[in-house]
Amino acid sequence: MRVRQVYTSTNGQPSEDEGEGTPLFVMSKEEGQWRLAACQSTGVIESGE
């Protein structure tokens, strides 16, 4: 599963300090339940274009 996340402050506004990320979650179904098998997160860096 891959998502795009936006970090927010406690008031719900996007956090300029944190930016965005694109975590990737690998899930496996074990004994009828979905479990997190592995995860990785990469920060999104804005290009200067």
N, CA, C and O atoms as a Tripos MOL2 file, in Angstrom:
@<TRIPOS>MOLECULE
protein
  196   195    49     0     0
PROTEIN
NO_CHARGES

@<TRIPOS>ATOM
      1 N           0.8530   -1.1360    0.0000 N.3       1 MET1
      2 CA          0.0000    0.0000    0.0000 C.3       1 MET1
      3 C           0.9150    1.2190    0.0000 C.2       1 MET1
      4 O           1.8730    1.2880    0.7700 O.2       1 MET1
      5 N           0.6150    2.1630   -0.8570 N.am      2 ARG2
      6 CA          1.4180    3.3890   -0.9150 C.3       2 ARG2
      7 C           0.4760    4.5710   -0.7490 C.2       2 ARG2
      8 O          -0.5980    4.6100   -1.3510 O.2       2 ARG2
      9 N           0.8810    5.5280    0.0650 N.am      3 VAL3
     10 CA          0.0420    6.7000    0.3210 C.3       3 VAL3
     11 C           0.8890    7.9710    0.2110 C.2       3 VAL3
     12 O           2.1180    7.9160    0.2000 O.2       3 VAL3
     13 N           0.2240    9.0830    0.1340 N.am      4 ARG4
     14 CA          0.8970   10.3830    0.1920 C.3       4 ARG4
     15 C           0.4330   11.0360    1.4850 C.2       4 ARG4
     16 O          -0.7700   11.1750    1.7080 O.2       4 ARG4
     17 N           1.3520   11.4320    2.3260 N.am      5 GLN5
     18 CA          0.9780   12.0200    3.6060 C.3       5 GLN5
     19 C           1.4350   13.4660    3.6840 C.2       5 GLN5
     20 O           2.4860   13.8350    3.1590 O.2       5 GLN5
     21 N           0.6280   14.2710    4.3470 N.am      6 VAL6
     22 CA          0.9620   15.6660    4.5980 C.3       6 VAL6
     23 C           0.9970   15.8410    6.1060 C.2       6 VAL6
     24 O           0.0060   15.5770    6.7860 O.2       6 VAL6
     25 N           2.1260   16.2840    6.6300 N.am      7 TYR7
     26 CA          2.2550   16.5080    8.0560 C.3       7 TYR7
     27 C           1.5090   17.7860    8.4220 C.2       7 TYR7
     28 O           1.5670   18.7740    7.6900 O.2       7 TYR7
     29 N           0.8130   17.7650    9.5470 N.am      8 THR8
     30 CA          0.0640   18.9350    9.9840 C.3       8 THR8
     31 C           0.4330   19.3110   11.4120 C.2       8 THR8
     32 O           0.9540   18.5000   12.1780 O.2       8 THR8
     33 N           0.1480   20.5610   11.7460 N.am      9 SER9
     34 CA          0.3560   21.0300   13.1140 C.3       9 SER9
     35 C          -0.8600   20.6180   13.9420 C.2       9 SER9
     36 O          -1.8010   20.0220   13.4190 O.2       9 SER9
     37 N          -0.8350   20.9340   15.2210 N.am     10 THR10
     38 CA         -1.9420   20.5520   16.0980 C.3      10 THR10
     39 C          -3.2510   21.2580   15.7370 C.2      10 THR10
     40 O          -4.3230   20.8010   16.1320 O.2      10 THR10
     41 N          -3.1790   22.3710   14.9870 N.am     11 ASN11
     42 CA         -4.4060   23.0570   14.5690 C.3      11 ASN11
     43 C          -4.9000   22.5900   13.2020 C.2      11 ASN11
     44 O          -5.8530   23.1520   12.6620 O.2      11 ASN11
     45 N          -4.2600   21.5700   12.6410 N.am     12 GLY12
     46 CA         -4.7040   20.9790   11.3810 C.3      12 GLY12
     47 C          -4.1410   21.6210   10.1250 C.2      12 GLY12
     48 O          -4.4740   21.2010    9.0170 O.2      12 GLY12
     49 N          -3.3000   22.6240   10.2740 N.am     13 GLN13
     50 CA         -2.7030   23.2900    9.1160 C.3      13 GLN13
     51 C          -1.4550   22.5290    8.6690 C.2      13 GLN13
     52 O          -0.7370   21.9820    9.5060 O.2      13 GLN13
     53 N          -1.1830   22.4880    7.3490 N.am     14 PRO14
     54 CA          0.0370   21.8180    6.8730 C.3      14 PRO14
     55 C           1.2760   22.4000    7.5370 C.2      14 PRO14
     56 O           1.3890   23.6160    7.6930 O.2      14 PRO14
     57 N           2.2010   21.5340    7.9260 N.am     15 SER15
     58 CA          3.4320   21.9570    8.5880 C.3      15 SER15
     59 C           4.4890   22.2610    7.5390 C.2      15 SER15
     60 O           4.9020   21.3730    6.7930 O.2      15 SER15
     61 N           4.9250   23.5110    7.4780 N.am     16 GLU16
     62 CA          5.9570   23.9000    6.5170 C.3      16 GLU16
     63 C           7.3000   23.2740    6.8530 C.2      16 GLU16
     64 O           8.1140   23.0500    5.9580 O.2      16 GLU16
     65 N           7.5470   22.9880    8.1240 N.am     17 ASP17
     66 CA          8.8230   22.3970    8.5510 C.3      17 ASP17
     67 C           8.9520   20.9390    8.1330 C.2      17 ASP17
     68 O          10.0490   20.4820    7.8140 O.2      17 ASP17
     69 N           7.8490   20.2060    8.1320 N.am     18 GLU18
     70 CA          7.8860   18.7690    7.8720 C.3      18 GLU18
     71 C           7.6590   18.4140    6.4070 C.2      18 GLU18
     72 O           8.2360   17.4410    5.9220 O.2      18 GLU18
     73 N           6.8340   19.1750    5.6880 N.am     19 GLY19
     74 CA          6.5700   18.8900    4.2830 C.3      19 GLY19
     75 C           5.6620   17.6950    4.0800 C.2      19 GLY19
     76 O           4.6760   17.5330    4.8000 O.2      19 GLY19
     77 N           5.9890   16.8450    3.0930 N.am     20 GLU20
     78 CA          5.1860   15.6760    2.7470 C.3      20 GLU20
     79 C           6.0540   14.4250    2.7150 C.2      20 GLU20
     80 O           7.2810   14.5070    2.6570 O.2      20 GLU20
     81 N           5.4030   13.2730    2.7540 N.am     21 GLY21
     82 CA          6.1120   12.0020    2.6780 C.3      21 GLY21
     83 C           5.3440   11.0110    1.8240 C.2      21 GLY21
     84 O           4.1660   11.2170    1.5330 O.2      21 GLY21
     85 N           6.0020    9.9450    1.4260 N.am     22 THR22
     86 CA          5.3600    8.8710    0.6670 C.3      22 THR22
     87 C           5.7140    7.5270    1.2920 C.2      22 THR22
     88 O           6.5860    6.8180    0.7890 O.2      22 THR22
     89 N           5.0400    7.1700    2.3900 N.am     23 PRO23
     90 CA          5.3430    5.8880    3.0220 C.3      23 PRO23
     91 C           4.8270    4.7180    2.1750 C.2      23 PRO23
     92 O           3.8340    4.8350    1.4560 O.2      23 PRO23
     93 N           5.5190    3.6110    2.2820 N.am     24 LEU24
     94 CA          5.1400    2.3720    1.6060 C.3      24 LEU24
     95 C           4.9870    1.3060    2.6820 C.2      24 LEU24
     96 O           5.9050    1.0850    3.4730 O.2      24 LEU24
     97 N           3.8440    0.6530    2.7160 N.am     25 PHE25
     98 CA          3.5820   -0.3990    3.6960 C.3      25 PHE25
     99 C           3.3960   -1.7240    2.9800 C.2      25 PHE25
    100 O           2.6120   -1.8120    2.0360 O.2      25 PHE25
    101 N           4.1030   -2.7530    3.4150 N.am     26 VAL26
    102 CA          3.9320   -4.1010    2.8870 C.3      26 VAL26
    103 C           3.1300   -4.8780    3.9340 C.2      26 VAL26
    104 O           3.5570   -5.0270    5.0790 O.2      26 VAL26
    105 N           1.9720   -5.3670    3.5200 N.am     27 MET27
    106 CA          1.0760   -6.0650    4.4330 C.3      27 MET27
    107 C           1.0480   -7.5530    4.0740 C.2      27 MET27
    108 O           1.2130   -7.9240    2.9120 O.2      27 MET27
    109 N           0.8400   -8.3870    5.0760 N.am     28 SER28
    110 CA          0.6760   -9.8210    4.8340 C.3      28 SER28
    111 C          -0.5180  -10.3090    5.6520 C.2      28 SER28
    112 O          -0.7780   -9.8200    6.7520 O.2      28 SER28
    113 N          -1.2260  -11.2670    5.1010 N.am     29 LYS29
    114 CA         -2.3790  -11.8130    5.8060 C.3      29 LYS29
    115 C          -1.9380  -13.0840    6.5110 C.2      29 LYS29
    116 O          -1.5370  -14.0550    5.8700 O.2      29 LYS29
    117 N          -2.0160  -13.0670    7.8400 N.am     30 GLU30
    118 CA         -1.5860  -14.1990    8.6550 C.3      30 GLU30
    119 C          -2.7290  -14.6120    9.5670 C.2      30 GLU30
    120 O          -3.2510  -13.8050   10.3360 O.2      30 GLU30
    121 N          -3.1000  -15.8450    9.4750 N.am     31 GLU31
    122 CA         -4.1750  -16.4010   10.3050 C.3      31 GLU31
    123 C          -5.4420  -15.5440   10.2320 C.2      31 GLU31
    124 O          -6.1130  -15.3130   11.2370 O.2      31 GLU31
    125 N          -5.7560  -15.0720    9.0000 N.am     32 GLY32
    126 CA         -6.9840  -14.3120    8.7710 C.3      32 GLY32
    127 C          -6.9220  -12.8480    9.1370 C.2      32 GLY32
    128 O          -7.9260  -12.1470    9.0160 O.2      32 GLY32
    129 N          -5.7540  -12.3520    9.5890 N.am     33 GLN33
    130 CA         -5.6310  -10.9480    9.9600 C.3      33 GLN33
    131 C          -4.5000  -10.2960    9.1640 C.2      33 GLN33
    132 O          -3.4490  -10.8950    8.9390 O.2      33 GLN33
    133 N          -4.7460   -9.0500    8.7440 N.am     34 TRP34
    134 CA         -3.7170   -8.3030    8.0360 C.3      34 TRP34
    135 C          -2.7210   -7.7420    9.0320 C.2      34 TRP34
    136 O          -3.0950   -7.1710   10.0570 O.2      34 TRP34
    137 N          -1.4400   -7.9150    8.7130 N.am     35 ARG35
    138 CA         -0.3640   -7.4440    9.5870 C.3      35 ARG35
    139 C           0.6570   -6.6620    8.7610 C.2      35 ARG35
    140 O           0.8680   -6.9350    7.5790 O.2      35 ARG35
    141 N           1.2730   -5.7000    9.4050 N.am     36 LEU36
    142 CA          2.3240   -4.9190    8.7730 C.3      36 LEU36
    143 C           3.5940   -5.7640    8.7420 C.2      36 LEU36
    144 O           4.1070   -6.1610    9.7870 O.2      36 LEU36
    145 N           4.1010   -6.0380    7.5300 N.am     37 ALA37
    146 CA          5.2980   -6.8610    7.3880 C.3      37 ALA37
    147 C           6.5560   -6.0000    7.2610 C.2      37 ALA37
    148 O           7.6190   -6.3750    7.7560 O.2      37 ALA37
    149 N           6.4370   -4.8590    6.6050 N.am     38 ALA38
    150 CA          7.5780   -3.9630    6.4230 C.3      38 ALA38
    151 C           7.0550   -2.5790    6.0800 C.2      38 ALA38
    152 O           5.9500   -2.4370    5.5550 O.2      38 ALA38
    153 N           7.8490   -1.5610    6.3780 N.am     39 CYS39
    154 CA          7.4570   -0.2070    6.0010 C.3      39 CYS39
    155 C           8.7030    0.6180    5.7230 C.2      39 CYS39
    156 O           9.7950    0.3150    6.2050 O.2      39 CYS39
    157 N           8.5120    1.6640    4.9370 N.am     40 GLN40
    158 CA          9.5990    2.5600    4.5580 C.3      40 GLN40
    159 C           8.9590    3.9010    4.2520 C.2      40 GLN40
    160 O           7.8540    3.9450    3.7120 O.2      40 GLN40
    161 N           9.6270    4.9920    4.5860 N.am     41 SER41
    162 CA          9.0740    6.3170    4.3280 C.3      41 SER41
    163 C          10.1420    7.2120    3.7140 C.2      41 SER41
    164 O          11.2790    7.2550    4.1840 O.2      41 SER41
    165 N           9.7590    7.9260    2.6550 N.am     42 THR42
    166 CA         10.6590    8.8330    1.9810 C.3      42 THR42
    167 C          10.0520   10.2190    1.9860 C.2      42 THR42
    168 O           8.8880   10.3890    1.6250 O.2      42 THR42
    169 N          10.8200   11.2040    2.3880 N.am     43 GLY43
    170 CA         10.3590   12.5830    2.3460 C.3      43 GLY43
    171 C          10.2770   13.0680    0.9040 C.2      43 GLY43
    172 O          11.0920   12.6790    0.0670 O.2      43 GLY43
    173 N           9.2970   13.9140    0.6130 N.am     44 VAL44
    174 CA          9.1430   14.4860   -0.7200 C.3      44 VAL44
    175 C           9.8620   15.8330   -0.7310 C.2      44 VAL44
    176 O           9.5490   16.7190    0.0630 O.2      44 VAL44
    177 N          10.8150   15.9760   -1.6260 N.am     45 ILE45
    178 CA         11.5880   17.2120   -1.7230 C.3      45 ILE45
    179 C          11.0890   17.9970   -2.9230 C.2      45 ILE45
    180 O          11.0080   17.4750   -4.0350 O.2      45 ILE45
    181 N          10.7550   19.2650   -2.6830 N.am     46 GLU46
    182 CA         10.2810   20.1240   -3.7590 C.3      46 GLU46
    183 C          11.4280   20.4460   -4.6910 C.2      46 GLU46
    184 O          12.5390   20.7310   -4.2440 O.2      46 GLU46
    185 N          11.1590   20.4000   -6.0060 N.am     47 SER47
    186 CA         12.1940   20.7840   -6.9660 C.3      47 SER47
    187 C          12.2170   22.3000   -7.1030 C.2      47 SER47
    188 O          11.2250   22.9670   -6.8070 O.2      47 SER47
    189 N          13.3040   22.8290   -7.5320 N.am     48 GLY48
    190 CA         13.4560   24.2670   -7.6720 C.3      48 GLY48
    191 C          12.9450   24.8010   -9.0000 C.2      48 GLY48
    192 O          13.2950   25.9150   -9.3910 O.2      48 GLY48
    193 N          12.1270   24.0280   -9.6980 N.am     49 GLU49
    194 CA         11.6450   24.4420  -11.0240 C.3      49 GLU49
    195 C          10.5880   25.4950  -10.9260 C.2      49 GLU49
    196 O          10.0760   25.9530  -11.9470 O.2      49 GLU49
@<TRIPOS>BOND
     1     1     2 1
     2     2     3 1
     3     3     4 2
     4     3     5 am
     5     5     6 1
     6     6     7 1
     7     7     8 2
     8     7     9 am
     9     9    10 1
    10    10    11 1
    11    11    12 2
    12    11    13 am
    13    13    14 1
    14    14    15 1
    15    15    16 2
    16    15    17 am
    17    17    18 1
    18    18    19 1
    19    19    20 2
    20    19    21 am
    21    21    22 1
    22    22    23 1
    23    23    24 2
    24    23    25 am
    25    25    26 1
    26    26    27 1
    27    27    28 2
    28    27    29 am
    29    29    30 1
    30    30    31 1
    31    31    32 2
    32    31    33 am
    33    33    34 1
    34    34    35 1
    35    35    36 2
    36    35    37 am
    37    37    38 1
    38    38    39 1
    39    39    40 2
    40    39    41 am
    41    41    42 1
    42    42    43 1
    43    43    44 2
    44    43    45 am
    45    45    46 1
    46    46    47 1
    47    47    48 2
    48    47    49 am
    49    49    50 1
    50    50    51 1
    51    51    52 2
    52    51    53 am
    53    53    54 1
    54    54    55 1
    55    55    56 2
    56    55    57 am
    57    57    58 1
    58    58    59 1
    59    59    60 2
    60    59    61 am
    61    61    62 1
    62    62    63 1
    63    63    64 2
    64    63    65 am
    65    65    66 1
    66    66    67 1
    67    67    68 2
    68    67    69 am
    69    69    70 1
    70    70    71 1
    71    71    72 2
    72    71    73 am
    73    73    74 1
    74    74    75 1
    75    75    76 2
    76    75    77 am
    77    77    78 1
    78    78    79 1
    79    79    80 2
    80    79    81 am
    81    81    82 1
    82    82    83 1
    83    83    84 2
    84    83    85 am
    85    85    86 1
    86    86    87 1
    87    87    88 2
    88    87    89 am
    89    89    90 1
    90    90    91 1
    91    91    92 2
    92    91    93 am
    93    93    94 1
    94    94    95 1
    95    95    96 2
    96    95    97 am
    97    97    98 1
    98    98    99 1
    99    99   100 2
   100    99   101 am
   101   101   102 1
   102   102   103 1
   103   103   104 2
   104   103   105 am
   105   105   106 1
   106   106   107 1
   107   107   108 2
   108   107   109 am
   109   109   110 1
   110   110   111 1
   111   111   112 2
   112   111   113 am
   113   113   114 1
   114   114   115 1
   115   115   116 2
   116   115   117 am
   117   117   118 1
   118   118   119 1
   119   119   120 2
   120   119   121 am
   121   121   122 1
   122   122   123 1
   123   123   124 2
   124   123   125 am
   125   125   126 1
   126   126   127 1
   127   127   128 2
   128   127   129 am
   129   129   130 1
   130   130   131 1
   131   131   132 2
   132   131   133 am
   133   133   134 1
   134   134   135 1
   135   135   136 2
   136   135   137 am
   137   137   138 1
   138   138   139 1
   139   139   140 2
   140   139   141 am
   141   141   142 1
   142   142   143 1
   143   143   144 2
   144   143   145 am
   145   145   146 1
   146   146   147 1
   147   147   148 2
   148   147   149 am
   149   149   150 1
   150   150   151 1
   151   151   152 2
   152   151   153 am
   153   153   154 1
   154   154   155 1
   155   155   156 2
   156   155   157 am
   157   157   158 1
   158   158   159 1
   159   159   160 2
   160   159   161 am
   161   161   162 1
   162   162   163 1
   163   163   164 2
   164   163   165 am
   165   165   166 1
   166   166   167 1
   167   167   168 2
   168   167   169 am
   169   169   170 1
   170   170   171 1
   171   171   172 2
   172   171   173 am
   173   173   174 1
   174   174   175 1
   175   175   176 2
   176   175   177 am
   177   177   178 1
   178   178   179 1
   179   179   180 2
   180   179   181 am
   181   181   182 1
   182   182   183 1
   183   183   184 2
   184   183   185 am
   185   185   186 1
   186   186   187 1
   187   187   188 2
   188   187   189 am
   189   189   190 1
   190   190   191 1
   191   191   192 2
   192   191   193 am
   193   193   194 1
   194   194   195 1
   195   195   196 2
@<TRIPOS>SUBSTRUCTURE
     1 MET1         2 RESIDUE 1 A MET
     2 ARG2         6 RESIDUE 1 A ARG
     3 VAL3        10 RESIDUE 1 A VAL
     4 ARG4        14 RESIDUE 1 A ARG
     5 GLN5        18 RESIDUE 1 A GLN
     6 VAL6        22 RESIDUE 1 A VAL
     7 TYR7        26 RESIDUE 1 A TYR
     8 THR8        30 RESIDUE 1 A THR
     9 SER9        34 RESIDUE 1 A SER
    10 THR10       38 RESIDUE 1 A THR
    11 ASN11       42 RESIDUE 1 A ASN
    12 GLY12       46 RESIDUE 1 A GLY
    13 GLN13       50 RESIDUE 1 A GLN
    14 PRO14       54 RESIDUE 1 A PRO
    15 SER15       58 RESIDUE 1 A SER
    16 GLU16       62 RESIDUE 1 A GLU
    17 ASP17       66 RESIDUE 1 A ASP
    18 GLU18       70 RESIDUE 1 A GLU
    19 GLY19       74 RESIDUE 1 A GLY
    20 GLU20       78 RESIDUE 1 A GLU
    21 GLY21       82 RESIDUE 1 A GLY
    22 THR22       86 RESIDUE 1 A THR
    23 PRO23       90 RESIDUE 1 A PRO
    24 LEU24       94 RESIDUE 1 A LEU
    25 PHE25       98 RESIDUE 1 A PHE
    26 VAL26      102 RESIDUE 1 A VAL
    27 MET27      106 RESIDUE 1 A MET
    28 SER28      110 RESIDUE 1 A SER
    29 LYS29      114 RESIDUE 1 A LYS
    30 GLU30      118 RESIDUE 1 A GLU
    31 GLU31      122 RESIDUE 1 A GLU
    32 GLY32      126 RESIDUE 1 A GLY
    33 GLN33      130 RESIDUE 1 A GLN
    34 TRP34      134 RESIDUE 1 A TRP
    35 ARG35      138 RESIDUE 1 A ARG
    36 LEU36      142 RESIDUE 1 A LEU
    37 ALA37      146 RESIDUE 1 A ALA
    38 ALA38      150 RESIDUE 1 A ALA
    39 CYS39      154 RESIDUE 1 A CYS
    40 GLN40      158 RESIDUE 1 A GLN
    41 SER41      162 RESIDUE 1 A SER
    42 THR42      166 RESIDUE 1 A THR
    43 GLY43      170 RESIDUE 1 A GLY
    44 VAL44      174 RESIDUE 1 A VAL
    45 ILE45      178 RESIDUE 1 A ILE
    46 GLU46      182 RESIDUE 1 A GLU
    47 SER47      186 RESIDUE 1 A SER
    48 GLY48      190 RESIDUE 1 A GLY
    49 GLU49      194 RESIDUE 1 A GLU
